[in-house]
Amino acid sequence: MIRNNLERSVELKNLYLRPKSEKTGDTKISETHKEEKVASDRISEIRDQIQSGSYKVDLKKTSEKMALNLLGL
């Protein structure tokens, strides 16, 4: 399930970000490409860790980020 969600996330980013960036030559768009590549690399890294069984979830860090997000901070 996690693998499918990660793949779906990458597919959605590709669907919504790439066509927009191909139509415009804005420098912000080129930064988006760099960020997208970094995110894609990180997703690949996490996917490999999950498949090898070495991925660990830091529950404290995750819960803190979720709480901050819910509070809008």
CHARMM-style PDB file with segment names, atoms N, HN, CA, C and O in Angstrom:
ATOM      1  N   MET     1       0.812  -1.183   0.000  1.00  0.00      PROA
ATOM      2  CA  MET     1       0.000   0.000   0.000  1.00  0.00      PROA
ATOM      3  C   MET     1       0.863   1.258   0.000  1.00  0.00      PROA
ATOM      4  O   MET     1       0.580   2.204  -0.735  1.00  0.00      PROA
ATOM      5  N   ILE     2       1.919   1.274   0.823  1.00  0.00      PROA
ATOM      6  HN  ILE     2       2.150   0.505   1.420  1.00  0.00      PROA
ATOM      7  CA  ILE     2       2.804   2.439   0.868  1.00  0.00      PROA
ATOM      8  C   ILE     2       3.468   2.630  -0.480  1.00  0.00      PROA
ATOM      9  O   ILE     2       3.568   3.755  -0.971  1.00  0.00      PROA
ATOM     10  N   ARG     3       3.924   1.542  -1.084  1.00  0.00      PROA
ATOM     11  HN  ARG     3       3.843   0.628  -0.685  1.00  0.00      PROA
ATOM     12  CA  ARG     3       4.589   1.635  -2.384  1.00  0.00      PROA
ATOM     13  C   ARG     3       3.640   2.222  -3.424  1.00  0.00      PROA
ATOM     14  O   ARG     3       4.039   3.071  -4.221  1.00  0.00      PROA
ATOM     15  N   ASN     4       2.393   1.775  -3.419  1.00  0.00      PROA
ATOM     16  HN  ASN     4       2.069   1.086  -2.771  1.00  0.00      PROA
ATOM     17  CA  ASN     4       1.412   2.293  -4.369  1.00  0.00      PROA
ATOM     18  C   ASN     4       1.164   3.779  -4.144  1.00  0.00      PROA
ATOM     19  O   ASN     4       1.043   4.539  -5.105  1.00  0.00      PROA
ATOM     20  N   ASN     5       1.086   4.200  -2.885  1.00  0.00      PROA
ATOM     21  HN  ASN     5       1.183   3.582  -2.105  1.00  0.00      PROA
ATOM     22  CA  ASN     5       0.876   5.615  -2.590  1.00  0.00      PROA
ATOM     23  C   ASN     5       2.060   6.453  -3.042  1.00  0.00      PROA
ATOM     24  O   ASN     5       1.872   7.548  -3.572  1.00  0.00      PROA
ATOM     25  N   LEU     6       3.284   5.957  -2.843  1.00  0.00      PROA
ATOM     26  HN  LEU     6       3.437   5.068  -2.413  1.00  0.00      PROA
ATOM     27  CA  LEU     6       4.469   6.682  -3.285  1.00  0.00      PROA
ATOM     28  C   LEU     6       4.485   6.802  -4.802  1.00  0.00      PROA
ATOM     29  O   LEU     6       4.766   7.874  -5.339  1.00  0.00      PROA
ATOM     30  N   GLU     7       4.186   5.714  -5.489  1.00  0.00      PROA
ATOM     31  HN  GLU     7       3.958   4.843  -5.053  1.00  0.00      PROA
ATOM     32  CA  GLU     7       4.163   5.751  -6.950  1.00  0.00      PROA
ATOM     33  C   GLU     7       3.059   6.674  -7.444  1.00  0.00      PROA
ATOM     34  O   GLU     7       3.256   7.408  -8.412  1.00  0.00      PROA
ATOM     35  N   ARG     8       1.921   6.647  -6.805  1.00  0.00      PROA
ATOM     36  HN  ARG     8       1.761   6.050  -6.019  1.00  0.00      PROA
ATOM     37  CA  ARG     8       0.804   7.506  -7.193  1.00  0.00      PROA
ATOM     38  C   ARG     8       1.174   8.971  -6.996  1.00  0.00      PROA
ATOM     39  O   ARG     8       0.829   9.821  -7.816  1.00  0.00      PROA
ATOM     40  N   SER     9       1.879   9.261  -5.905  1.00  0.00      PROA
ATOM     41  HN  SER     9       2.160   8.570  -5.239  1.00  0.00      PROA
ATOM     42  CA  SER     9       2.311  10.628  -5.622  1.00  0.00      PROA
ATOM     43  C   SER     9       3.230  11.139  -6.726  1.00  0.00      PROA
ATOM     44  O   SER     9       3.080  12.273  -7.182  1.00  0.00      PROA
ATOM     45  N   VAL    10       4.168  10.322  -7.152  1.00  0.00      PROA
ATOM     46  HN  VAL    10       4.290   9.402  -6.781  1.00  0.00      PROA
ATOM     47  CA  VAL    10       5.090  10.722  -8.222  1.00  0.00      PROA
ATOM     48  C   VAL    10       4.321  10.907  -9.524  1.00  0.00      PROA
ATOM     49  O   VAL    10       4.564  11.866 -10.256  1.00  0.00      PROA
ATOM     50  N   GLU    11       3.402  10.006  -9.815  1.00  0.00      PROA
ATOM     51  HN  GLU    11       3.205   9.227  -9.221  1.00  0.00      PROA
ATOM     52  CA  GLU    11       2.620  10.118 -11.045  1.00  0.00      PROA
ATOM     53  C   GLU    11       1.787  11.403 -11.055  1.00  0.00      PROA
ATOM     54  O   GLU    11       1.693  12.071 -12.084  1.00  0.00      PROA
ATOM     55  N   LEU    12       1.187  11.748  -9.920  1.00  0.00      PROA
ATOM     56  HN  LEU    12       1.264  11.205  -9.084  1.00  0.00      PROA
ATOM     57  CA  LEU    12       0.382  12.962  -9.838  1.00  0.00      PROA
ATOM     58  C   LEU    12       1.249  14.208  -9.999  1.00  0.00      PROA
ATOM     59  O   LEU    12       0.851  15.163 -10.667  1.00  0.00      PROA
ATOM     60  N   LYS    13       2.427  14.199  -9.389  1.00  0.00      PROA
ATOM     61  HN  LYS    13       2.750  13.423  -8.846  1.00  0.00      PROA
ATOM     62  CA  LYS    13       3.333  15.335  -9.559  1.00  0.00      PROA
ATOM     63  C   LYS    13       3.708  15.490 -11.014  1.00  0.00      PROA
ATOM     64  O   LYS    13       3.706  16.598 -11.549  1.00  0.00      PROA
ATOM     65  N   ASN    14       4.028  14.380 -11.656  1.00  0.00      PROA
ATOM     66  HN  ASN    14       4.029  13.479 -11.222  1.00  0.00      PROA
ATOM     67  CA  ASN    14       4.396  14.436 -13.073  1.00  0.00      PROA
ATOM     68  C   ASN    14       3.232  14.943 -13.921  1.00  0.00      PROA
ATOM     69  O   ASN    14       3.432  15.698 -14.872  1.00  0.00      PROA
ATOM     70  N   LEU    15       2.042  14.532 -13.579  1.00  0.00      PROA
ATOM     71  HN  LEU    15       1.880  13.918 -12.807  1.00  0.00      PROA
ATOM     72  CA  LEU    15       0.864  14.919 -14.336  1.00  0.00      PROA
ATOM     73  C   LEU    15       0.588  16.414 -14.229  1.00  0.00      PROA
ATOM     74  O   LEU    15       0.267  17.064 -15.223  1.00  0.00      PROA
ATOM     75  N   TYR    16       0.715  16.953 -13.027  1.00  0.00      PROA
ATOM     76  HN  TYR    16       0.976  16.424 -12.219  1.00  0.00      PROA
ATOM     77  CA  TYR    16       0.345  18.348 -12.811  1.00  0.00      PROA
ATOM     78  C   TYR    16       1.492  19.338 -12.970  1.00  0.00      PROA
ATOM     79  O   TYR    16       1.249  20.486 -13.344  1.00  0.00      PROA
ATOM     80  N   LEU    17       2.712  18.946 -12.706  1.00  0.00      PROA
ATOM     81  HN  LEU    17       2.910  18.014 -12.402  1.00  0.00      PROA
ATOM     82  CA  LEU    17       3.822  19.897 -12.752  1.00  0.00      PROA
ATOM     83  C   LEU    17       4.515  19.960 -14.110  1.00  0.00      PROA
ATOM     84  O   LEU    17       4.843  21.052 -14.574  1.00  0.00      PROA
ATOM     85  N   ARG    18       4.738  18.858 -14.737  1.00  0.00      PROA
ATOM     86  HN  ARG    18       4.472  17.971 -14.360  1.00  0.00      PROA
ATOM     87  CA  ARG    18       5.503  18.865 -15.982  1.00  0.00      PROA
ATOM     88  C   ARG    18       4.814  19.592 -17.124  1.00  0.00      PROA
ATOM     89  O   ARG    18       5.455  20.416 -17.776  1.00  0.00      PROA
ATOM     90  N   PRO    19       3.550  19.332 -17.397  1.00  0.00      PROA
ATOM     91  CA  PRO    19       2.952  20.067 -18.524  1.00  0.00      PROA
ATOM     92  C   PRO    19       2.989  21.579 -18.317  1.00  0.00      PROA
ATOM     93  O   PRO    19       3.206  22.321 -19.275  1.00  0.00      PROA
ATOM     94  N   LYS    20       2.786  22.042 -17.111  1.00  0.00      PROA
ATOM     95  HN  LYS    20       2.609  21.440 -16.332  1.00  0.00      PROA
ATOM     96  CA  LYS    20       2.825  23.468 -16.818  1.00  0.00      PROA
ATOM     97  C   LYS    20       4.225  24.018 -17.067  1.00  0.00      PROA
ATOM     98  O   LYS    20       4.375  25.095 -17.643  1.00  0.00      PROA
ATOM     99  N   SER    21       5.241  23.292 -16.640  1.00  0.00      PROA
ATOM    100  HN  SER    21       5.119  22.417 -16.171  1.00  0.00      PROA
ATOM    101  CA  SER    21       6.611  23.771 -16.789  1.00  0.00      PROA
ATOM    102  C   SER    21       7.073  23.727 -18.242  1.00  0.00      PROA
ATOM    103  O   SER    21       7.922  24.524 -18.643  1.00  0.00      PROA
ATOM    104  N   GLU    22       6.538  22.827 -19.016  1.00  0.00      PROA
ATOM    105  HN  GLU    22       5.849  22.180 -18.690  1.00  0.00      PROA
ATOM    106  CA  GLU    22       6.930  22.753 -20.420  1.00  0.00      PROA
ATOM    107  C   GLU    22       6.360  23.925 -21.212  1.00  0.00      PROA
ATOM    108  O   GLU    22       6.916  24.299 -22.245  1.00  0.00      PROA
ATOM    109  N   LYS    23       5.264  24.507 -20.746  1.00  0.00      PROA
ATOM    110  HN  LYS    23       4.812  24.204 -19.908  1.00  0.00      PROA
ATOM    111  CA  LYS    23       4.627  25.601 -21.462  1.00  0.00      PROA
ATOM    112  C   LYS    23       5.259  26.951 -21.144  1.00  0.00      PROA
ATOM    113  O   LYS    23       5.177  27.873 -21.956  1.00  0.00      PROA
ATOM    114  N   THR    24       5.895  27.085 -19.966  1.00  0.00      PROA
ATOM    115  HN  THR    24       5.962  26.336 -19.307  1.00  0.00      PROA
ATOM    116  CA  THR    24       6.468  28.365 -19.573  1.00  0.00      PROA
ATOM    117  C   THR    24       7.960  28.230 -19.333  1.00  0.00      PROA
ATOM    118  O   THR    24       8.456  27.141 -19.043  1.00  0.00      PROA
ATOM    119  N   GLY    25       8.673  29.339 -19.455  1.00  0.00      PROA
ATOM    120  HN  GLY    25       8.270  30.223 -19.690  1.00  0.00      PROA
ATOM    121  CA  GLY    25      10.118  29.330 -19.237  1.00  0.00      PROA
ATOM    122  C   GLY    25      10.505  30.046 -17.968  1.00  0.00      PROA
ATOM    123  O   GLY    25      11.632  30.527 -17.854  1.00  0.00      PROA
ATOM    124  N   ASP    26       9.621  30.128 -17.032  1.00  0.00      PROA
ATOM    125  HN  ASP    26       8.705  29.737 -17.125  1.00  0.00      PROA
ATOM    126  CA  ASP    26       9.846  30.851 -15.792  1.00  0.00      PROA
ATOM    127  C   ASP    26      10.933  30.176 -14.960  1.00  0.00      PROA
ATOM    128  O   ASP    26      11.038  28.950 -14.956  1.00  0.00      PROA
ATOM    129  N   THR    27      11.753  30.978 -14.245  1.00  0.00      PROA
ATOM    130  HN  THR    27      11.668  31.975 -14.247  1.00  0.00      PROA
ATOM    131  CA  THR    27      12.815  30.407 -13.419  1.00  0.00      PROA
ATOM    132  C   THR    27      12.244  29.644 -12.233  1.00  0.00      PROA
ATOM    133  O   THR    27      12.867  28.701 -11.746  1.00  0.00      PROA
ATOM    134  N   LYS    28      11.068  30.041 -11.766  1.00  0.00      PROA
ATOM    135  HN  LYS    28      10.561  30.807 -12.162  1.00  0.00      PROA
ATOM    136  CA  LYS    28      10.449  29.310 -10.665  1.00  0.00      PROA
ATOM    137  C   LYS    28      10.121  27.888 -11.092  1.00  0.00      PROA
ATOM    138  O   LYS    28      10.182  26.957 -10.289  1.00  0.00      PROA
ATOM    139  N   ILE    29       9.776  27.731 -12.356  1.00  0.00      PROA
ATOM    140  HN  ILE    29       9.726  28.487 -13.008  1.00  0.00      PROA
ATOM    141  CA  ILE    29       9.450  26.400 -12.866  1.00  0.00      PROA
ATOM    142  C   ILE    29      10.702  25.530 -12.890  1.00  0.00      PROA
ATOM    143  O   ILE    29      10.626  24.342 -12.577  1.00  0.00      PROA
ATOM    144  N   SER    30      11.844  26.090 -13.253  1.00  0.00      PROA
ATOM    145  HN  SER    30      11.906  27.055 -13.507  1.00  0.00      PROA
ATOM    146  CA  SER    30      13.073  25.289 -13.269  1.00  0.00      PROA
ATOM    147  C   SER    30      13.437  24.869 -11.850  1.00  0.00      PROA
ATOM    148  O   SER    30      13.964  23.776 -11.642  1.00  0.00      PROA
ATOM    149  N   GLU    31      13.158  25.735 -10.865  1.00  0.00      PROA
ATOM    150  HN  GLU    31      12.730  26.623 -11.034  1.00  0.00      PROA
ATOM    151  CA  GLU    31      13.375  25.354  -9.476  1.00  0.00      PROA
ATOM    152  C   GLU    31      12.443  24.217  -9.092  1.00  0.00      PROA
ATOM    153  O   GLU    31      12.822  23.326  -8.332  1.00  0.00      PROA
ATOM    154  N   THR    32      11.240  24.246  -9.611  1.00  0.00      PROA
ATOM    155  HN  THR    32      10.932  24.969 -10.229  1.00  0.00      PROA
ATOM    156  CA  THR    32      10.284  23.178  -9.341  1.00  0.00      PROA
ATOM    157  C   THR    32      10.802  21.858  -9.883  1.00  0.00      PROA
ATOM    158  O   THR    32      10.642  20.817  -9.245  1.00  0.00      PROA
ATOM    159  N   HSD    33      11.426  21.892 -11.066  1.00  0.00      PROA
ATOM    160  HN  HSD    33      11.556  22.738 -11.584  1.00  0.00      PROA
ATOM    161  CA  HSD    33      12.010  20.671 -11.627  1.00  0.00      PROA
ATOM    162  C   HSD    33      13.082  20.119 -10.710  1.00  0.00      PROA
ATOM    163  O   HSD    33      13.147  18.910 -10.488  1.00  0.00      PROA
ATOM    164  N   LYS    34      13.929  20.994 -10.171  1.00  0.00      PROA
ATOM    165  HN  LYS    34      13.877  21.976 -10.351  1.00  0.00      PROA
ATOM    166  CA  LYS    34      14.996  20.541  -9.268  1.00  0.00      PROA
ATOM    167  C   LYS    34      14.388  19.932  -8.011  1.00  0.00      PROA
ATOM    168  O   LYS    34      14.821  18.872  -7.557  1.00  0.00      PROA
ATOM    169  N   GLU    35      13.388  20.601  -7.451  1.00  0.00      PROA
ATOM    170  HN  GLU    35      13.037  21.462  -7.820  1.00  0.00      PROA
ATOM    171  CA  GLU    35      12.725  20.079  -6.253  1.00  0.00      PROA
ATOM    172  C   GLU    35      12.035  18.756  -6.547  1.00  0.00      PROA
ATOM    173  O   GLU    35      12.035  17.845  -5.718  1.00  0.00      PROA
ATOM    174  N   GLU    36      11.455  18.660  -7.721  1.00  0.00      PROA
ATOM    175  HN  GLU    36      11.455  19.400  -8.394  1.00  0.00      PROA
ATOM    176  CA  GLU    36      10.770  17.427  -8.121  1.00  0.00      PROA
ATOM    177  C   GLU    36      11.775  16.282  -8.223  1.00  0.00      PROA
ATOM    178  O   GLU    36      11.482  15.161  -7.805  1.00  0.00      PROA
ATOM    179  N   LYS    37      12.950  16.555  -8.772  1.00  0.00      PROA
ATOM    180  HN  LYS    37      13.188  17.465  -9.111  1.00  0.00      PROA
ATOM    181  CA  LYS    37      13.982  15.523  -8.900  1.00  0.00      PROA
ATOM    182  C   LYS    37      14.456  15.076  -7.524  1.00  0.00      PROA
ATOM    183  O   LYS    37      14.634  13.881  -7.285  1.00  0.00      PROA
ATOM    184  N   VAL    38      14.661  16.026  -6.622  1.00  0.00      PROA
ATOM    185  HN  VAL    38      14.516  16.997  -6.816  1.00  0.00      PROA
ATOM    186  CA  VAL    38      15.082  15.693  -5.262  1.00  0.00      PROA
ATOM    187  C   VAL    38      14.013  14.848  -4.587  1.00  0.00      PROA
ATOM    188  O   VAL    38      14.327  13.853  -3.934  1.00  0.00      PROA
ATOM    189  N   ALA    39      12.755  15.238  -4.739  1.00  0.00      PROA
ATOM    190  HN  ALA    39      12.500  16.046  -5.269  1.00  0.00      PROA
ATOM    191  CA  ALA    39      11.655  14.473  -4.142  1.00  0.00      PROA
ATOM    192  C   ALA    39      11.586  13.074  -4.739  1.00  0.00      PROA
ATOM    193  O   ALA    39      11.373  12.094  -4.025  1.00  0.00      PROA
ATOM    194  N   SER    40      11.768  12.991  -6.045  1.00  0.00      PROA
ATOM    195  HN  SER    40      11.941  13.787  -6.624  1.00  0.00      PROA
ATOM    196  CA  SER    40      11.733  11.696  -6.716  1.00  0.00      PROA
ATOM    197  C   SER    40      12.880  10.802  -6.230  1.00  0.00      PROA
ATOM    198  O   SER    40      12.695   9.603  -6.023  1.00  0.00      PROA
ATOM    199  N   ASP    41      14.071  11.401  -6.048  1.00  0.00      PROA
ATOM    200  HN  ASP    41      14.222  12.375  -6.216  1.00  0.00      PROA
ATOM    201  CA  ASP    41      15.208  10.641  -5.526  1.00  0.00      PROA
ATOM    202  C   ASP    41      14.925  10.150  -4.119  1.00  0.00      PROA
ATOM    203  O   ASP    41      15.251   9.015  -3.772  1.00  0.00      PROA
ATOM    204  N   ARG    42      14.317  11.007  -3.308  1.00  0.00      PROA
ATOM    205  HN  ARG    42      14.052  11.929  -3.589  1.00  0.00      PROA
ATOM    206  CA  ARG    42      13.997  10.634  -1.928  1.00  0.00      PROA
ATOM    207  C   ARG    42      12.946   9.521  -1.902  1.00  0.00      PROA
ATOM    208  O   ARG    42      13.030   8.602  -1.088  1.00  0.00      PROA
ATOM    209  N   ILE    43      11.976   9.607  -2.781  1.00  0.00      PROA
ATOM    210  HN  ILE    43      11.908  10.354  -3.442  1.00  0.00      PROA
ATOM    211  CA  ILE    43      10.950   8.565  -2.868  1.00  0.00      PROA
ATOM    212  C   ILE    43      11.588   7.239  -3.253  1.00  0.00      PROA
ATOM    213  O   ILE    43      11.249   6.198  -2.692  1.00  0.00      PROA
ATOM    214  N   SER    44      12.506   7.274  -4.202  1.00  0.00      PROA
ATOM    215  HN  SER    44      12.782   8.120  -4.657  1.00  0.00      PROA
ATOM    216  CA  SER    44      13.198   6.050  -4.609  1.00  0.00      PROA
ATOM    217  C   SER    44      13.994   5.464  -3.454  1.00  0.00      PROA
ATOM    218  O   SER    44      14.015   4.251  -3.247  1.00  0.00      PROA
ATOM    219  N   GLU    45      14.647   6.342  -2.705  1.00  0.00      PROA
ATOM    220  HN  GLU    45      14.630   7.328  -2.873  1.00  0.00      PROA
ATOM    221  CA  GLU    45      15.431   5.901  -1.553  1.00  0.00      PROA
ATOM    222  C   GLU    45      14.539   5.236  -0.512  1.00  0.00      PROA
ATOM    223  O   GLU    45      14.873   4.172   0.010  1.00  0.00      PROA
ATOM    224  N   ILE    46      13.407   5.862  -0.211  1.00  0.00      PROA
ATOM    225  HN  ILE    46      13.136   6.726  -0.635  1.00  0.00      PROA
ATOM    226  CA  ILE    46      12.475   5.302   0.769  1.00  0.00      PROA
ATOM    227  C   ILE    46      11.892   3.984   0.267  1.00  0.00      PROA
ATOM    228  O   ILE    46      11.749   3.030   1.032  1.00  0.00      PROA
ATOM    229  N   ARG    47      11.557   3.934  -1.018  1.00  0.00      PROA
ATOM    230  HN  ARG    47      11.673   4.709  -1.640  1.00  0.00      PROA
ATOM    231  CA  ARG    47      11.012   2.700  -1.600  1.00  0.00      PROA
ATOM    232  C   ARG    47      12.004   1.550  -1.443  1.00  0.00      PROA
ATOM    233  O   ARG    47      11.615   0.438  -1.084  1.00  0.00      PROA
ATOM    234  N   ASP    48      13.283   1.814  -1.710  1.00  0.00      PROA
ATOM    235  HN  ASP    48      13.599   2.717  -2.002  1.00  0.00      PROA
ATOM    236  CA  ASP    48      14.308   0.779  -1.568  1.00  0.00      PROA
ATOM    237  C   ASP    48      14.434   0.326  -0.112  1.00  0.00      PROA
ATOM    238  O   ASP    48      14.590  -0.864   0.164  1.00  0.00      PROA
ATOM    239  N   GLN    49      14.364   1.288   0.817  1.00  0.00      PROA
ATOM    240  HN  GLN    49      14.238   2.254   0.593  1.00  0.00      PROA
ATOM    241  CA  GLN    49      14.453   0.939   2.229  1.00  0.00      PROA
ATOM    242  C   GLN    49      13.263   0.095   2.664  1.00  0.00      PROA
ATOM    243  O   GLN    49      13.427  -0.850   3.435  1.00  0.00      PROA
ATOM    244  N   ILE    50      12.077   0.418   2.185  1.00  0.00      PROA
ATOM    245  HN  ILE    50      11.944   1.186   1.559  1.00  0.00      PROA
ATOM    246  CA  ILE    50      10.881  -0.351   2.536  1.00  0.00      PROA
ATOM    247  C   ILE    50      11.009  -1.773   2.009  1.00  0.00      PROA
ATOM    248  O   ILE    50      10.697  -2.734   2.712  1.00  0.00      PROA
ATOM    249  N   GLN    51      11.468  -1.904   0.768  1.00  0.00      PROA
ATOM    250  HN  GLN    51      11.722  -1.123   0.197  1.00  0.00      PROA
ATOM    251  CA  GLN    51      11.594  -3.230   0.175  1.00  0.00      PROA
ATOM    252  C   GLN    51      12.642  -4.069   0.884  1.00  0.00      PROA
ATOM    253  O   GLN    51      12.489  -5.285   0.995  1.00  0.00      PROA
ATOM    254  N   SER    52      13.716  -3.431   1.369  1.00  0.00      PROA
ATOM    255  HN  SER    52      13.841  -2.443   1.278  1.00  0.00      PROA
ATOM    256  CA  SER    52      14.764  -4.177   2.064  1.00  0.00      PROA
ATOM    257  C   SER    52      14.426  -4.412   3.534  1.00  0.00      PROA
ATOM    258  O   SER    52      15.092  -5.195   4.210  1.00  0.00      PROA
ATOM    259  N   GLY    53      13.386  -3.732   4.027  1.00  0.00      PROA
ATOM    260  HN  GLY    53      12.845  -3.096   3.478  1.00  0.00      PROA
ATOM    261  CA  GLY    53      12.981  -3.906   5.415  1.00  0.00      PROA
ATOM    262  C   GLY    53      13.757  -3.040   6.385  1.00  0.00      PROA
ATOM    263  O   GLY    53      13.653  -3.235   7.596  1.00  0.00      PROA
ATOM    264  N   SER    54      14.535  -2.085   5.886  1.00  0.00      PROA
ATOM    265  HN  SER    54      14.619  -1.926   4.902  1.00  0.00      PROA
ATOM    266  CA  SER    54      15.343  -1.251   6.766  1.00  0.00      PROA
ATOM    267  C   SER    54      14.721   0.116   7.050  1.00  0.00      PROA
ATOM    268  O   SER    54      15.317   0.922   7.764  1.00  0.00      PROA
ATOM    269  N   TYR    55      13.537   0.388   6.505  1.00  0.00      PROA
ATOM    270  HN  TYR    55      13.054  -0.267   5.925  1.00  0.00      PROA
ATOM    271  CA  TYR    55      12.892   1.690   6.725  1.00  0.00      PROA
ATOM    272  C   TYR    55      12.277   1.730   8.117  1.00  0.00      PROA
ATOM    273  O   TYR    55      11.532   0.831   8.506  1.00  0.00      PROA
ATOM    274  N   LYS    56      12.595   2.774   8.855  1.00  0.00      PROA
ATOM    275  HN  LYS    56      13.200   3.505   8.539  1.00  0.00      PROA
ATOM    276  CA  LYS    56      12.059   2.958  10.202  1.00  0.00      PROA
ATOM    277  C   LYS    56      11.257   4.253  10.242  1.00  0.00      PROA
ATOM    278  O   LYS    56      11.659   5.265   9.668  1.00  0.00      PROA
ATOM    279  N   VAL    57      10.122   4.206  10.924  1.00  0.00      PROA
ATOM    280  HN  VAL    57       9.795   3.383  11.390  1.00  0.00      PROA
ATOM    281  CA  VAL    57       9.278   5.382  11.086  1.00  0.00      PROA
ATOM    282  C   VAL    57       9.566   5.989  12.454  1.00  0.00      PROA
ATOM    283  O   VAL    57       9.475   5.302  13.471  1.00  0.00      PROA
ATOM    284  N   ASP    58       9.912   7.269  12.480  1.00  0.00      PROA
ATOM    285  HN  ASP    58       9.985   7.827  11.653  1.00  0.00      PROA
ATOM    286  CA  ASP    58      10.111   7.992  13.731  1.00  0.00      PROA
ATOM    287  C   ASP    58       8.757   8.564  14.134  1.00  0.00      PROA
ATOM    288  O   ASP    58       8.348   9.620  13.651  1.00  0.00      PROA
ATOM    289  N   LEU    59       8.066   7.853  15.025  1.00  0.00      PROA
ATOM    290  HN  LEU    59       8.398   6.995  15.417  1.00  0.00      PROA
ATOM    291  CA  LEU    59       6.705   8.230  15.397  1.00  0.00      PROA
ATOM    292  C   LEU    59       6.635   9.604  16.045  1.00  0.00      PROA
ATOM    293  O   LEU    59       5.677  10.340  15.806  1.00  0.00      PROA
ATOM    294  N   LYS    60       7.612   9.968  16.850  1.00  0.00      PROA
ATOM    295  HN  LYS    60       8.390   9.370  17.043  1.00  0.00      PROA
ATOM    296  CA  LYS    60       7.594  11.275  17.501  1.00  0.00      PROA
ATOM    297  C   LYS    60       7.705  12.387  16.462  1.00  0.00      PROA
ATOM    298  O   LYS    60       6.936  13.348  16.492  1.00  0.00      PROA
ATOM    299  N   LYS    61       8.651  12.258  15.552  1.00  0.00      PROA
ATOM    300  HN  LYS    61       9.276  11.477  15.527  1.00  0.00      PROA
ATOM    301  CA  LYS    61       8.856  13.272  14.511  1.00  0.00      PROA
ATOM    302  C   LYS    61       7.630  13.362  13.596  1.00  0.00      PROA
ATOM    303  O   LYS    61       7.191  14.455  13.239  1.00  0.00      PROA
ATOM    304  N   THR    62       7.089  12.207  13.226  1.00  0.00      PROA
ATOM    305  HN  THR    62       7.446  11.319  13.516  1.00  0.00      PROA
ATOM    306  CA  THR    62       5.921  12.173  12.351  1.00  0.00      PROA
ATOM    307  C   THR    62       4.709  12.810  13.021  1.00  0.00      PROA
ATOM    308  O   THR    62       3.998  13.598  12.398  1.00  0.00      PROA
ATOM    309  N   SER    63       4.472  12.473  14.282  1.00  0.00      PROA
ATOM    310  HN  SER    63       5.050  11.832  14.787  1.00  0.00      PROA
ATOM    311  CA  SER    63       3.315  13.023  14.979  1.00  0.00      PROA
ATOM    312  C   SER    63       3.457  14.529  15.194  1.00  0.00      PROA
ATOM    313  O   SER    63       2.465  15.255  15.134  1.00  0.00      PROA
ATOM    314  N   GLU    64       4.679  15.006  15.442  1.00  0.00      PROA
ATOM    315  HN  GLU    64       5.485  14.416  15.491  1.00  0.00      PROA
ATOM    316  CA  GLU    64       4.901  16.439  15.601  1.00  0.00      PROA
ATOM    317  C   GLU    64       4.580  17.187  14.296  1.00  0.00      PROA
ATOM    318  O   GLU    64       3.923  18.228  14.312  1.00  0.00      PROA
ATOM    319  N   LYS    65       5.051  16.643  13.176  1.00  0.00      PROA
ATOM    320  HN  LYS    65       5.585  15.797  13.163  1.00  0.00      PROA
ATOM    321  CA  LYS    65       4.777  17.288  11.885  1.00  0.00      PROA
ATOM    322  C   LYS    65       3.284  17.273  11.569  1.00  0.00      PROA
ATOM    323  O   LYS    65       2.747  18.244  11.037  1.00  0.00      PROA
ATOM    324  N   MET    66       2.614  16.164  11.900  1.00  0.00      PROA
ATOM    325  HN  MET    66       3.050  15.375  12.333  1.00  0.00      PROA
ATOM    326  CA  MET    66       1.171  16.084  11.644  1.00  0.00      PROA
ATOM    327  C   MET    66       0.419  17.113  12.498  1.00  0.00      PROA
ATOM    328  O   MET    66      -0.497  17.779  12.015  1.00  0.00      PROA
ATOM    329  N   ALA    67       0.814  17.234  13.763  1.00  0.00      PROA
ATOM    330  HN  ALA    67       1.558  16.693  14.155  1.00  0.00      PROA
ATOM    331  CA  ALA    67       0.147  18.197  14.647  1.00  0.00      PROA
ATOM    332  C   ALA    67       0.362  19.623  14.165  1.00  0.00      PROA
ATOM    333  O   ALA    67      -0.580  20.415  14.138  1.00  0.00      PROA
ATOM    334  N   LEU    68       1.593  19.960  13.785  1.00  0.00      PROA
ATOM    335  HN  LEU    68       2.358  19.317  13.808  1.00  0.00      PROA
ATOM    336  CA  LEU    68       1.879  21.306  13.266  1.00  0.00      PROA
ATOM    337  C   LEU    68       1.084  21.593  11.989  1.00  0.00      PROA
ATOM    338  O   LEU    68       0.577  22.697  11.785  1.00  0.00      PROA
ATOM    339  N   ASN    69       0.992  20.584  11.151  1.00  0.00      PROA
ATOM    340  HN  ASN    69       1.404  19.688  11.316  1.00  0.00      PROA
ATOM    341  CA  ASN    69       0.230  20.746   9.908  1.00  0.00      PROA
ATOM    342  C   ASN    69      -1.255  20.984  10.196  1.00  0.00      PROA
ATOM    343  O   ASN    69      -1.881  21.847   9.580  1.00  0.00      PROA
ATOM    344  N   LEU    70      -1.813  20.216  11.132  1.00  0.00      PROA
ATOM    345  HN  LEU    70      -1.305  19.515  11.632  1.00  0.00      PROA
ATOM    346  CA  LEU    70      -3.219  20.376  11.487  1.00  0.00      PROA
ATOM    347  C   LEU    70      -3.496  21.731  12.129  1.00  0.00      PROA
ATOM    348  O   LEU    70      -4.578  22.298  11.974  1.00  0.00      PROA
ATOM    349  N   LEU    71      -2.493  22.244  12.860  1.00  0.00      PROA
ATOM    350  HN  LEU    71      -1.614  21.784  12.986  1.00  0.00      PROA
ATOM    351  CA  LEU    71      -2.644  23.544  13.501  1.00  0.00      PROA
ATOM    352  C   LEU    71      -2.352  24.706  12.557  1.00  0.00      PROA
ATOM    353  O   LEU    71      -2.568  25.869  12.895  1.00  0.00      PROA
ATOM    354  N   GLY    72      -1.862  24.372  11.375  1.00  0.00      PROA
ATOM    355  HN  GLY    72      -1.686  23.426  11.100  1.00  0.00      PROA
ATOM    356  CA  GLY    72      -1.553  25.400  10.387  1.00  0.00      PROA
ATOM    357  C   GLY    72      -0.282  26.170  10.702  1.00  0.00      PROA
ATOM    358  O   GLY    72      -0.136  27.323  10.294  1.00  0.00      PROA
ATOM    359  N   LEU    73       0.626  25.551  11.417  1.00  0.00      PROA
ATOM    360  HN  LEU    73       0.508  24.615  11.748  1.00  0.00      PROA
ATOM    361  CA  LEU    73       1.893  26.219  11.790  1.00  0.00      PROA
ATOM    362  C   LEU    73       3.037  25.762  10.921  1.00  0.00      PROA
ATOM    363  OT1 LEU    73       4.167  26.219  11.096  1.00  0.00      PROA
TER     364      LEU     73
END
